[in-house]
């Protein structure tokens, strides 16, 4: 497995620092500013919000839920009042 394909947790500290081109003291202010300009801020985008209807629909795609619905229908159809 190449170094680039190895997960971070499987590398030694020195290997990770070499891959990210840093050192134990961290980045200088100039290097941090250069990387910020090159890569942008380290922020996550807003997550996609699922609608309630899509969440309910996703539940009915599950085979287990389908089995429970069929069992409820059979129970209701055969129940004696």
SEKOLTOR-89075 format. One record per atom (N, C-alpha, C, CB): residue in three letters; chain; x, y, z. Coordinates in pm, whole numbers, padded with zeros to 5 digits, always signed. Atoms other than C-alpha are relative to their C-alpha. Glycine has a CB too. Example, Ala and Ser with C-alpha at 12.3 -4.5 7.8 and 13.67 -1.06 7.14 Angstrom:
BEGIN
 resn chain   east  north     up
  ALA     A +00089 -00119 +00000
  ALA     A +01230 -00450 +00780
  ALA     A +00090 +00120 +00000
  ALA     A -00099 +00003 +00125
  SER     A -00082 -00119 -00006
  SER     A +01367 -00106 +00714
  SER     A -00077 +00109 +00073
  SER     A +00041 +00046 -00142
END
This chain:
BEGIN
 resn chain   east  north     up
  UNK     A +00085 -00117 +00000
  UNK     A +00000 +00000 +00000
  UNK     A +00090 +00124 +00000
  UNK     A -00097 +00000 +00123
  UNK     A -00084 -00120 +00007
  UNK     A +00145 +00339 -00093
  UNK     A -00028 +00089 +00120
  UNK     A -00026 +00078 -00131
  UNK     A +00016 -00091 -00114
  UNK     A +00197 +00610 +00169
  UNK     A -00124 +00086 -00014
  UNK     A +00123 +00088 +00015
  UNK     A +00116 -00086 +00021
  UNK     A -00076 +00824 +00012
  UNK     A -00130 -00075 +00029
  UNK     A -00001 +00053 -00144
  UNK     A +00121 +00077 -00021
  UNK     A -00327 +00540 +00045
  UNK     A -00014 -00047 +00145
  UNK     A -00002 -00120 -00092
  UNK     A +00007 +00043 -00139
  UNK     A -00243 +00464 +00408
  UNK     A -00084 +00098 +00081
  UNK     A +00142 -00011 +00061
  UNK     A +00078 -00091 -00084
  UNK     A -00490 +00604 +00663
  UNK     A +00090 +00073 +00100
  UNK     A -00111 -00076 +00074
  UNK     A -00080 -00082 -00089
  UNK     A -00362 +00880 +00892
  UNK     A +00037 -00074 +00129
  UNK     A -00074 +00128 +00034
  UNK     A -00026 +00065 -00128
  UNK     A -00394 +00667 +01205
  UNK     A +00102 -00113 -00010
  UNK     A -00129 -00054 +00057
  UNK     A -00096 +00108 +00018
  UNK     A -00165 +00401 +01055
  UNK     A +00141 +00053 -00027
  UNK     A -00043 -00091 -00114
  UNK     A -00130 -00059 +00027
  UNK     A +00122 +00644 +00994
  UNK     A +00066 +00046 +00129
  UNK     A -00013 +00118 -00097
  UNK     A -00075 -00058 -00111
  UNK     A +00394 +00755 +01231
  UNK     A -00011 +00152 -00010
  UNK     A +00150 -00047 -00001
  UNK     A +00013 -00145 -00006
  UNK     A +00394 +01117 +01341
  UNK     A +00086 +00069 -00105
  UNK     A +00038 +00050 +00139
  UNK     A -00089 -00061 +00098
  UNK     A +00691 +01205 +01123
  UNK     A -00049 -00016 -00142
  UNK     A +00138 -00059 +00012
  UNK     A +00054 +00023 +00134
  UNK     A +00527 +01051 +00817
  UNK     A -00116 +00095 -00030
  UNK     A -00047 -00146 -00014
  UNK     A +00114 -00091 +00019
  UNK     A +00209 +01254 +00866
  UNK     A +00050 +00143 -00021
  UNK     A -00096 -00006 +00122
  UNK     A -00054 -00135 +00013
  UNK     A +00409 +01574 +00913
  UNK     A +00063 +00020 -00138
  UNK     A +00104 +00028 +00110
  UNK     A -00059 -00011 +00133
  UNK     A +00596 +01502 +00590
  UNK     A -00107 +00010 -00108
  UNK     A +00091 -00120 -00028
  UNK     A +00108 -00003 +00099
  UNK     A +00274 +01438 +00397
  UNK     A -00068 +00137 -00003
  UNK     A -00104 -00110 +00030
  UNK     A +00068 -00130 -00005
  UNK     A +00115 +01765 +00516
  UNK     A +00098 +00116 -00008
  UNK     A -00082 +00012 +00128
  UNK     A -00106 -00101 +00014
  UNK     A +00446 +01950 +00474
  UNK     A +00001 +00098 +00118
  UNK     A -00018 +00077 -00131
  UNK     A -00006 -00080 -00121
  UNK     A +00466 +02072 +00833
  UNK     A +00109 -00055 +00089
  UNK     A -00138 +00001 +00075
  UNK     A -00095 +00052 -00097
  UNK     A +00677 +02013 +01143
  UNK     A -00063 +00008 +00139
  UNK     A +00135 +00077 -00004
  UNK     A +00056 +00005 -00135
  UNK     A +00629 +01969 +01518
  UNK     A -00032 +00139 +00056
  UNK     A +00097 -00070 +00094
  UNK     A +00025 -00136 -00047
  UNK     A +00639 +02347 +01574
  UNK     A -00124 +00061 -00065
  UNK     A +00121 +00088 -00027
  UNK     A +00117 -00052 +00069
  UNK     A +00347 +02399 +01334
  UNK     A +00038 +00088 -00117
  UNK     A -00088 +00078 +00097
  UNK     A -00023 -00085 +00116
  UNK     A +00309 +02637 +01044
  UNK     A +00036 +00142 +00044
  UNK     A -00123 +00003 -00092
  UNK     A -00026 -00142 -00025
  UNK     A +00450 +02987 +01033
  UNK     A -00124 +00077 -00041
  UNK     A +00128 +00050 -00077
  UNK     A +00115 -00083 +00037
  UNK     A +00200 +03270 +01001
  UNK     A -00006 +00020 -00151
  UNK     A +00006 +00137 +00072
  UNK     A -00004 -00020 +00146
  UNK     A +00313 +03328 +00643
  UNK     A -00047 -00125 -00073
  UNK     A +00142 +00038 -00045
  UNK     A +00041 +00125 +00065
  UNK     A +00270 +02961 +00551
  UNK     A -00149 -00024 +00021
  UNK     A +00083 -00119 +00054
  UNK     A +00143 +00017 -00027
  UNK     A -00072 +02949 +00720
  UNK     A -00082 +00092 -00090
  UNK     A -00031 +00029 +00149
  UNK     A +00071 -00095 +00088
  UNK     A -00182 +03259 +00525
  UNK     A +00004 -00047 -00145
  UNK     A +00061 +00141 +00011
  UNK     A -00012 +00050 +00137
  UNK     A -00052 +03107 +00199
  UNK     A -00096 -00116 -00022
  UNK     A +00144 -00043 -00030
  UNK     A +00089 +00115 +00014
  UNK     A -00242 +02783 +00259
  UNK     A -00147 +00042 +00008
  UNK     A +00031 -00105 +00108
  UNK     A +00137 -00049 -00008
  UNK     A -00556 +02973 +00359
  UNK     A -00042 +00060 -00133
  UNK     A -00014 +00105 +00113
  UNK     A +00030 -00059 +00130
  UNK     A -00540 +03168 +00033
  UNK     A -00014 -00108 -00107
  UNK     A +00108 +00101 -00040
  UNK     A +00001 +00107 +00100
  UNK     A -00472 +02849 -00166
  UNK     A -00120 -00093 +00017
  UNK     A +00129 -00080 +00007
  UNK     A +00100 +00104 -00026
  UNK     A -00718 +02609 +00002
  UNK     A -00132 +00051 +00054
  UNK     A +00056 -00099 +00095
  UNK     A +00122 -00053 -00061
  UNK     A -00974 +02835 +00168
  UNK     A -00009 -00040 +00147
  UNK     A -00123 -00051 -00076
  UNK     A +00013 +00028 -00143
  UNK     A -01096 +02818 +00527
  UNK     A -00038 -00146 +00026
  UNK     A -00105 +00092 +00062
  UNK     A +00026 +00137 -00041
  UNK     A -01126 +02487 +00710
  UNK     A -00139 -00007 +00065
  UNK     A +00111 -00052 +00098
  UNK     A +00137 +00005 -00050
  UNK     A -01505 +02477 +00741
  UNK     A -00078 -00102 -00081
  UNK     A -00068 +00141 -00007
  UNK     A +00088 +00094 +00068
  UNK     A -01771 +02224 +00656
  UNK     A -00118 +00076 -00059
  UNK     A -00048 -00110 +00096
  UNK     A +00118 -00059 +00060
  UNK     A -02058 +02312 +00425
  UNK     A -00124 -00038 +00080
  UNK     A -00014 -00044 -00146
  UNK     A +00126 +00032 -00066
  UNK     A -02416 +02313 +00543
  UNK     A -00049 -00136 -00048
  UNK     A -00106 +00108 -00028
  UNK     A +00050 +00131 +00041
  UNK     A -02559 +01961 +00547
  UNK     A -00134 +00013 -00072
  UNK     A -00013 -00094 +00121
  UNK     A +00130 +00002 +00067
  UNK     A -02850 +01878 +00318
  UNK     A -00104 -00042 +00101
  UNK     A +00001 -00095 -00122
  UNK     A +00108 +00032 -00093
  UNK     A -03172 +01876 +00512
  UNK     A -00103 -00085 -00074
  UNK     A -00066 +00129 +00058
  UNK     A +00098 +00089 +00060
  UNK     A -03406 +01589 +00437
  UNK     A -00140 +00042 +00045
  UNK     A +00028 -00149 +00038
  UNK     A +00138 -00034 -00037
  UNK     A -03778 +01660 +00427
  UNK     A -00060 -00115 +00079
  UNK     A -00085 +00030 -00126
  UNK     A +00069 +00102 -00080
  UNK     A -04013 +01476 +00659
  UNK     A -00056 -00108 -00092
  UNK     A -00114 +00063 +00084
  UNK     A +00057 +00097 +00094
  UNK     A -04179 +01312 +00359
  UNK     A +00106 -00097 -00051
  UNK     A -00065 +00073 -00118
  UNK     A -00106 +00091 +00048
  UNK     A -03847 +01173 +00232
  UNK     A +00046 -00093 +00112
  UNK     A +00120 +00081 -00054
  UNK     A -00037 +00088 -00112
  UNK     A -03764 +01039 +00580
  UNK     A -00103 -00111 +00019
  UNK     A +00013 +00082 +00130
  UNK     A +00106 +00101 -00013
  UNK     A -04102 +00861 +00602
  UNK     A +00009 -00098 -00117
  UNK     A -00141 +00067 +00005
  UNK     A -00014 +00086 +00118
  UNK     A -04057 +00729 +00247
  UNK     A +00116 -00096 +00013
  UNK     A +00016 +00083 -00125
  UNK     A -00117 +00086 -00018
  UNK     A -03715 +00593 +00336
  UNK     A -00031 -00115 +00094
  UNK     A +00118 +00082 +00055
  UNK     A +00036 +00107 -00092
  UNK     A -03869 +00393 +00619
  UNK     A -00072 -00114 -00071
  UNK     A -00087 +00054 +00113
  UNK     A +00078 +00103 +00069
  UNK     A -04101 +00212 +00382
  UNK     A +00079 -00074 -00107
  UNK     A -00121 +00062 -00062
  UNK     A -00087 +00075 +00091
  UNK     A -03813 +00104 +00158
  UNK     A +00070 -00115 +00072
  UNK     A +00103 +00093 -00064
  UNK     A -00063 +00106 -00077
  UNK     A -03693 -00122 +00438
  UNK     A -00086 -00127 -00006
  UNK     A +00021 +00046 +00147
  UNK     A +00077 +00125 +00005
  UNK     A -03796 -00489 +00399
  UNK     A -00064 -00035 +00134
  UNK     A +00090 -00113 -00045
  UNK     A +00055 +00032 -00132
  UNK     A -03851 -00522 +00773
  UNK     A -00127 +00080 +00024
  UNK     A +00104 +00030 +00111
  UNK     A +00119 -00083 -00017
  UNK     A -04096 -00232 +00778
  UNK     A -00112 -00054 -00089
  UNK     A +00030 +00148 -00033
  UNK     A +00101 +00058 +00090
  UNK     A -04276 -00383 +00478
  UNK     A -00061 -00125 +00060
  UNK     A +00063 -00032 -00135
  UNK     A +00050 +00122 -00065
  UNK     A -04305 -00714 +00662
  UNK     A -00094 +00035 +00116
  UNK     A +00117 -00085 +00052
  UNK     A +00085 -00042 -00110
  UNK     A -04450 -00537 +00966
  UNK     A -00133 +00057 -00049
  UNK     A +00071 +00104 +00086
  UNK     A +00124 -00054 +00057
  UNK     A -04704 -00352 +00751
  UNK     A -00090 -00114 -00049
  UNK     A +00031 +00098 -00117
  UNK     A +00078 +00116 +00047
  UNK     A -04813 -00680 +00588
  UNK     A -00057 -00075 +00120
  UNK     A +00088 -00095 -00086
  UNK     A +00049 +00070 -00119
  UNK     A -04841 -00844 +00930
  UNK     A -00114 +00078 +00065
  UNK     A +00115 -00021 +00101
  UNK     A +00107 -00081 -00058
  UNK     A -05053 -00554 +01057
  UNK     A -00127 -00012 -00084
  UNK     A +00042 +00148 +00010
  UNK     A +00117 +00013 +00087
  UNK     A -05285 -00581 +00754
  UNK     A -00065 -00136 +00019
  UNK     A +00039 +00020 -00147
  UNK     A +00053 +00135 -00020
  UNK     A -05321 -00959 +00796
  UNK     A -00068 -00010 +00136
  UNK     A +00112 -00105 -00012
  UNK     A +00059 +00003 -00134
  UNK     A -05387 -00915 +01169
  UNK     A -00132 +00075 +00001
  UNK     A +00096 +00061 +00103
  UNK     A +00124 -00079 +00002
  UNK     A -05648 -00646 +01107
  UNK     A -00108 -00072 -00081
  UNK     A +00027 +00139 -00059
  UNK     A +00099 +00069 +00085
  UNK     A -05817 -00854 +00833
  UNK     A -00055 -00125 +00066
  UNK     A +00062 -00038 -00134
  UNK     A +00045 +00126 -00061
  UNK     A -05839 -01171 +01045
  UNK     A -00049 +00018 +00142
  UNK     A +00112 -00101 -00003
  UNK     A +00040 -00024 -00139
  UNK     A -05924 -01011 +01377
  UNK     A -00153 -00011 +00012
  UNK     A +00049 +00141 +00049
  UNK     A +00145 +00015 -00024
  UNK     A -06264 -01106 +01515
  UNK     A -00044 +00105 +00100
  UNK     A -00035 -00143 +00052
  UNK     A +00050 -00106 -00090
  UNK     A -06465 -00830 +01673
  UNK     A -00090 -00061 +00098
  UNK     A -00073 +00112 -00077
END
